[in-house]
Amino acid sequence: MRAGRGPEFPAGDLYRIRGSAAACLAFAEALPPASAHVRRHLVVLGFQLTLQGRRWLKTHEIAAKVLNTVRSGKRLTVVGTVSPWERRPPY
């Protein structure tokens, strides 16, 4: 630990997974700030609009998209649909 600056962490990637409400913010505000040692990424989880109606994402859909994001290194990924906000499924 360096005096007055806290512990030093190794360089790497940090992935933040957020719910659909994160889409209400401007994506620039939702992205974690950049750091010299940490590459930050944001995955926003939305919902699906289907012929049968609307639904939240299933676990396997979320997992597959998060893994694809990690492999691609994209800074921002939106999984599913996040707008219109009024069309989101009930909780």
Wavefront OBJ file of the C-alpha trace (Angstrom):
o trace
v 0.000 0.000 0.000
v 1.303 3.412 -0.914
v 1.082 6.179 1.639
v -2.115 8.199 1.380
v -3.398 6.542 -1.799
v -4.856 3.231 -0.633
v -4.006 -0.208 -1.972
v -2.791 -0.602 -5.529
v -4.764 -3.098 -7.581
v -3.577 -4.937 -10.676
v -4.709 -3.768 -14.101
v -7.731 -5.509 -15.562
v -11.351 -5.259 -16.600
v -14.350 -4.414 -14.441
v -17.826 -5.341 -15.717
v -20.867 -3.679 -14.170
v -24.197 -5.403 -14.833
v -27.167 -3.062 -14.382
v -30.919 -3.387 -14.679
v -33.049 -1.638 -17.267
v -33.388 1.460 -15.075
v -29.759 2.266 -15.950
v -31.008 3.038 -19.452
v -32.970 5.971 -18.037
v -29.659 7.693 -17.425
v -27.651 8.923 -20.321
v -25.362 5.990 -21.123
v -22.355 8.263 -20.717
v -23.407 8.860 -17.109
v -24.070 5.165 -16.518
v -20.608 4.074 -17.670
v -18.155 3.851 -14.789
v -15.354 6.421 -15.061
v -12.178 5.382 -16.829
v -9.018 4.576 -14.923
v -5.404 4.237 -15.961
v -5.322 0.633 -14.739
v -8.884 -0.629 -15.047
v -10.945 -0.922 -18.220
v -14.591 -0.510 -17.248
v -17.565 -1.990 -19.055
v -21.316 -1.705 -18.631
v -23.976 -4.296 -19.469
v -27.573 -3.009 -19.261
v -30.256 -5.692 -18.950
v -33.542 -4.969 -20.665
v -36.592 -7.027 -21.583
v -38.031 -8.825 -24.611
v -41.022 -7.798 -26.685
v -42.490 -10.918 -28.318
v -45.563 -11.843 -30.323
v -47.027 -13.186 -27.072
v -46.351 -9.977 -25.150
v -43.384 -8.859 -23.085
v -41.104 -10.606 -20.642
v -37.931 -10.191 -18.666
v -34.774 -11.813 -19.983
v -34.104 -15.424 -19.065
v -30.992 -16.426 -17.155
v -29.374 -18.175 -20.132
v -29.955 -15.099 -22.346
v -28.270 -12.850 -19.799
v -25.355 -15.244 -19.276
v -24.716 -15.668 -23.014
v -24.716 -11.923 -23.672
v -22.478 -11.131 -20.699
v -19.980 -13.783 -21.861
v -20.062 -12.332 -25.390
v -19.387 -8.887 -23.937
v -16.405 -10.170 -21.967
v -15.006 -11.883 -25.061
v -15.512 -8.832 -27.290
v -14.284 -6.230 -24.794
v -17.107 -3.820 -25.730
v -17.515 -0.924 -23.291
v -21.303 -0.829 -23.509
v -23.772 -3.641 -24.204
v -27.553 -3.453 -24.011
v -29.204 -6.864 -23.705
v -32.753 -6.908 -25.029
v -34.922 -3.793 -25.234
v -34.846 -0.873 -22.803
v -37.409 1.397 -24.423
v -40.084 2.384 -24.466
v -39.917 2.291 -20.684
v -43.700 2.002 -20.435
v -43.596 -1.359 -22.263
v -41.412 -3.127 -19.704
v -42.986 -6.206 -18.074
v -44.498 -6.037 -14.590
v -42.305 -7.157 -11.712
l 1 2 3 4 5 6 7 8 9 10 11 12 13 14 15 16 17 18 19 20 21 22 23 24 25 26 27 28 29 30 31 32 33 34 35 36 37 38 39 40 41 42 43 44 45 46 47 48 49 50 51 52 53 54 55 56 57 58 59 60 61 62 63 64 65 66 67 68 69 70 71 72 73 74 75 76 77 78 79 80 81 82 83 84 85 86 87 88 89 90 91
